[in-house]
Amino acid sequence: MQTLFSVFCVFAAVLLGSFQTEQPVNSQGTIISQRLQVPAGYQRSVATQKSFGAFLQNYTLLPHNTHVMTYNGVISPLDAHALAVLSIEVGKKDLLQCADAVMRLRAEYLYQNNRKNEIQFKFVSGFNCDYLSYQNGKRFNLKTNSWQQSQKADASYKNFLNYLDLVYSYASTLSLEKELEKVKDNTLQVGDVFIKGGSPGHCFIVVDIAENPATKAKVFAIAQGFMPAQQVHIVKSQNGVYWFSLGTDYSEAIPYGELLQPQYLRRFK
């Protein structure tokens, strides 16, 4: 019995160690599911075709070792915690931060799948900012907290990005957290969000998942935006770990790592 216990302890130590040391990447991979290498003994959980999860797993990345740049053109202080940078323009304004990155990815998914009627986000004030109203020429009136018809209809992608700038200005982790459904059974899907609303709050979005077929244990990769506005990036610890486990305390490994707990897990409806 003692021998079996000793073997178990050695196995556990090896397994734990594999998630505490630098994890390799495929530097030639151009999308998330190509760049991230699944740990030994695990298999990637392939999301359903045309789902939000599949959209994220197939999201294009900038070349390996690209630095995370802020909106004003300097390397982000979070660069040491970036494994890879998503191909999303940060813009020239201090707008694309943490909740904004999640909303941007969700909106892009709906836009590209011709589900524009579903693109809508609530402001902190409670106002429902839907994309079709903005596309049809309505603009937000802050004084009345309502739409006002003032522009011609414009279905261009540039105008879609203008709409998102408006969302970034008046929505936040506080409003996004209220829009998302709490994951009550602790299941985990690509596209799920770890979020804590506040000023400041923070959030991460799950962009890839791998599972051990024998133990059913799952590990996941996350992406984030941050303050000041900067490029959206996949998160790693400073020693190169980017596959995380639900419920493990990562508070000393990454900024806001304490959020990778079941109670902060939410999902788009």
C-alpha positions in Angstrom: 0.0 0.0 0.0 2.8 2.4 0.9 4.5 1.6 -2.4 1.4 2.4 -4.4 1.0 5.6 -2.4 4.6 6.6 -3.2 4.0 5.9 -6.9 0.9 8.1 -6.8 2.9 10.9 -5.2 5.6 10.8 -7.8 2.9 10.8 -10.6 1.1 13.7 -9.0 4.4 15.7 -8.7 5.3 15.1 -12.3 1.8 16.1 -13.4 1.8 19.2 -11.2 5.3 20.1 -12.4 4.2 20.0 -16.0 1.8 22.8 -15.3 4.3 24.9 -13.4 7.1 25.1 -16.0 7.1 26.7 -19.4 4.7 25.1 -21.8 5.7 25.0 -25.5 3.9 26.7 -28.4 3.9 26.1 -32.2 5.5 29.4 -33.2 4.3 28.8 -36.8 0.7 28.5 -35.9 -1.4 31.4 -37.2 -4.7 30.7 -35.3 -5.2 30.0 -31.6 -5.8 26.2 -32.0 -2.6 25.9 -34.0 -0.4 28.1 -31.8 -1.3 26.5 -28.5 0.1 23.1 -28.0 -2.1 20.7 -26.0 -0.3 19.2 -23.0 0.8 15.5 -23.1 -2.1 13.2 -22.2 -4.7 15.8 -23.2 -6.9 16.3 -26.3 -8.3 19.6 -27.6 -12.0 20.1 -27.0 -13.1 21.0 -30.5 -16.0 23.4 -30.4 -19.1 22.9 -32.5 -18.8 24.3 -36.1 -20.1 27.9 -36.4 -20.3 28.3 -32.6 -18.7 31.1 -30.7 -16.2 28.6 -29.4 -15.1 27.6 -32.8 -14.8 31.2 -33.8 -12.4 31.8 -30.9 -10.3 28.6 -31.5 -9.9 29.7 -35.1 -9.1 33.4 -34.4 -6.1 34.8 -36.2 -3.0 35.6 -34.2 -0.2 38.1 -35.0 3.3 36.5 -35.5 5.0 34.7 -32.6 6.8 37.0 -30.1 4.8 40.1 -31.2 4.8 42.6 -28.3 1.5 43.8 -26.8 1.2 47.5 -27.7 -1.0 50.1 -25.9 -3.3 52.5 -27.7 -0.6 55.2 -27.5 2.1 53.1 -29.1 4.2 51.8 -26.2 4.8 48.3 -25.1 2.3 47.3 -22.4 3.4 46.5 -18.9 1.5 43.3 -19.3 3.7 42.2 -22.2 5.5 39.7 -19.9 2.2 38.0 -19.4 1.3 37.7 -23.1 1.7 34.4 -24.9 0.2 35.6 -28.2 -1.5 38.7 -29.6 -4.9 38.5 -31.4 -5.3 40.3 -34.7 -7.5 43.1 -33.3 -6.7 46.8 -33.9 -6.5 48.5 -30.5 -7.3 52.0 -32.0 -6.0 55.4 -31.0 -8.2 55.9 -28.0 -8.1 54.5 -24.5 -11.2 52.4 -25.0 -10.4 48.8 -25.7 -9.9 47.5 -22.2 -10.9 44.2 -20.4 -14.7 44.0 -20.8 -14.4 45.7 -24.2 -12.2 42.9 -25.5 -14.8 40.3 -24.6 -17.6 42.4 -26.2 -15.5 43.0 -29.3 -15.0 39.2 -29.8 -18.6 38.5 -29.2 -19.8 41.2 -31.6 -17.3 40.2 -34.3 -18.6 36.6 -34.1 -22.2 37.7 -34.5 -21.3 40.2 -37.2 -19.4 37.7 -39.3 -22.2 35.1 -39.0 -24.8 37.6 -40.2 -26.5 37.7 -36.8 -26.4 41.5 -36.5 -29.8 41.6 -34.8 -28.2 39.9 -31.8 -25.5 42.5 -31.4 -26.5 44.5 -28.3 -24.9 45.4 -25.0 -26.3 47.2 -22.0 -24.6 50.4 -20.7 -24.0 50.8 -17.0 -27.1 53.1 -17.0 -29.2 50.1 -18.2 -29.6 51.5 -21.8 -29.7 48.7 -24.4 -27.3 49.7 -27.2 -28.3 47.5 -30.2 -26.2 47.6 -33.4 -29.1 47.7 -35.8 -30.4 51.0 -34.4 -26.9 52.5 -34.8 -26.6 51.1 -38.3 -29.9 52.7 -39.2 -28.6 56.2 -38.1 -29.7 56.5 -34.5 -27.2 57.9 -32.0 -27.1 57.8 -28.2 -28.4 60.9 -26.4 -26.7 60.9 -23.0 -29.1 63.5 -21.6 -32.2 61.4 -22.3 -30.4 58.0 -22.1 -32.1 57.1 -25.4 -31.7 56.8 -29.2 -32.1 59.9 -31.4 -32.3 59.7 -35.2 -29.5 61.9 -36.5 -27.5 60.1 -39.2 -28.1 58.2 -42.5 -28.1 54.5 -42.4 -24.6 53.0 -42.8 -24.0 49.3 -42.9 -20.2 49.5 -43.4 -17.7 47.7 -41.2 -16.1 51.1 -40.3 -19.5 52.1 -38.8 -19.7 48.9 -37.0 -16.4 49.7 -35.3 -17.8 53.2 -34.5 -20.7 51.5 -32.8 -18.3 49.4 -30.7 -16.4 52.6 -29.6 -19.7 53.8 -28.3 -20.3 50.6 -26.4 -16.7 50.7 -24.9 -17.5 54.2 -23.6 -20.5 53.4 -21.6 -20.4 49.6 -20.8 -18.0 48.0 -18.4 -17.4 44.9 -16.3 -20.3 46.0 -14.1 -22.8 45.9 -17.0 -21.4 42.9 -18.8 -21.4 40.8 -15.7 -25.2 41.4 -15.3 -25.8 40.4 -19.0 -24.0 37.0 -18.7 -25.5 33.9 -17.2 -23.9 32.2 -14.2 -22.5 28.8 -15.0 -24.1 26.8 -12.2 -22.8 23.3 -12.9 -19.1 24.3 -13.2 -19.0 23.1 -16.8 -16.5 24.9 -19.0 -16.8 25.9 -22.7 -14.7 27.9 -25.0 -16.3 31.4 -25.0 -17.0 31.4 -21.3 -16.0 34.4 -19.3 -14.5 34.8 -15.8 -15.7 38.2 -14.6 -15.9 40.4 -11.5 -17.6 43.7 -12.0 -16.2 46.7 -10.4 -14.3 50.0 -10.7 -11.9 48.5 -11.7 -13.2 45.0 -12.2 -11.6 42.5 -14.6 -12.5 39.6 -16.9 -10.9 36.9 -19.0 -12.4 35.0 -21.9 -11.7 31.2 -22.4 -10.3 30.8 -25.9 -9.3 27.1 -25.9 -9.8 24.0 -23.8 -8.1 20.6 -23.6 -9.3 17.5 -21.7 -7.6 14.4 -20.3 -9.7 11.5 -21.7 -8.9 9.2 -18.8 -9.5 11.6 -15.9 -11.8 14.1 -17.6 -9.7 16.9 -16.1 -9.8 20.0 -18.2 -7.3 22.8 -18.7 -8.1 26.1 -20.5 -6.4 29.1 -22.1 -7.6 32.7 -21.6 -7.4 36.0 -23.4 -7.8 39.5 -22.0 -7.8 43.2 -22.6 -6.4 45.5 -20.0 -5.9 49.1 -18.9 -4.7 51.3 -20.5 -6.3 50.1 -23.8 -4.1 47.6 -25.4 -4.0 44.7 -27.8 -6.0 41.7 -26.8 -3.7 38.9 -25.9 -3.6 35.3 -24.6 -2.4 35.2 -21.0 0.6 33.3 -19.6 2.4 33.4 -16.3 5.9 34.8 -16.2 7.3 31.3 -16.3 5.4 30.5 -19.5 2.4 28.6 -18.2 -0.8 29.2 -20.3 -2.9 26.2 -19.6 -4.9 26.8 -16.4 -7.1 24.6 -14.2 -10.5 25.7 -12.9 -10.4 26.4 -9.2 -6.7 26.6 -8.8 -5.3 29.8 -7.1 -3.4 31.8 -9.7 -3.4 35.0 -7.7 0.4 35.0 -7.6 0.9 33.8 -11.1 -1.0 36.4 -13.2 -2.7 39.7 -12.4 -6.3 39.0 -11.3 -5.5 35.2 -11.3 -7.9 34.9 -8.3 -10.8 35.2 -10.8 -10.2 31.7 -12.3 -12.7 30.2 -9.9 -16.2 28.7 -10.5 -18.0 31.6 -8.8 -16.8 34.0 -11.4 -17.7 31.9 -14.4 -20.3 33.3 -16.8 -21.6 32.5 -20.3 -23.3 34.4 -23.1 -27.0 33.6 -23.3 
